[in-house]
Amino acid sequence: MALSSQVVVGVIGNITSLALYLSPMATFRGIYKKKSTQEYSGYPYVFTLFNCALGLLYGSPFVKPHSNMILTINGAGFLLETFYLISFLTFASRKKKVMTVRLSCGLAMAFVLEAAITIFVLHTYRLRQAVVGSVGVILSIVMYASPLSVLKVVIRTKSVECMPFSLSLFNFINALAWVAYAIVTRDLFIGVPSGIGCVLGMIQLTVYFIYRRSKLINVSPASTNEISQTKEIDMNAIDLSIQKQIDANAMDVTVKKQIELNAVGLTVQKIEAEKSTFAIVISVDPDHCRSGVKYIE
């Protein structure tokens, strides 16, 4: 028996969705290694988790029977996103933990309320699909847009270090696959957020390719303990460390000592060279101190 186009496109959508859900694995390997969430946000994992929960409700026998494609991938996504969220909270700073837990609790209560209303108050499949689907449209758009929350950091630091390429790429591919599925099944509640997801995915990829050539070179101007405790930077030590690296490339530079400390943010110092521009980036976040020289083309 030949496979229907709905099954074929649904399988492709499941494969791309699984790739999307697995894409943060590399990010979390880095988090486990450094024991810090660095500049990453937990919001994308929270929104994706509850988007999967809503997908499970939408594809359940109570709302849209015989939706195995929707159930299987959202079930796998729910388990993976739960793992990511727990891992993020394990290594996040206190401030990030509080903000992420508050958002998670709020969405959890909203989901339980919607599930109760859908099952016990609404009595027709059509009405249930309309209500759950409408909420799903909003949450799916937020899920696709959540990686954009780091764009401000990317543009400020001119680095895509905190915006993983794999997540942006699979966001776009996944949205494209589900647009095809929505066309075949004529499901507006899947098509609308997926179409918007394609546009948002393109924005993420565009920003990534604009700043993809920035490089971070490690520098040790002072121990991170000293930076964390005193929040004072020895500019002479920084100059010496940088000059050693610059001299290796036979480049004559002039260091502009324009540095501004921020207890919870990034410090950027520009260095003008003959052919290039560099920037010292120093993080004095008590939870994760780091420094480096960033090449800006």
Secondary structure, DSSP 8 states (H G I E B T S, - for coil): ----HHHHHHHHHHHHHHHHHHTTHHHHHHHHHHTS-TT--SHHHHHHHHHHHHHHHHTSTTTSSS-HHHHHHHHHHHHHHHHHHHHHHHHS-HHHHHHHHHHHHHHHHHHHHHHHHHHHT--SHHHHHHHHHHHHHHHHHHHHHGGGGGHHHHHHHT--TTS-HHHHHHHHHHHHHHHHHHHHHT-HHHHHHHHHHHHHHHHHHHHHHHHTT-EEEE--SS-HHHHHHH----HHHHHHHHHHHHHHTT--EEE-------TTSEEEEEEEESS-EEEEEEEEETTEEEEEEEEE-
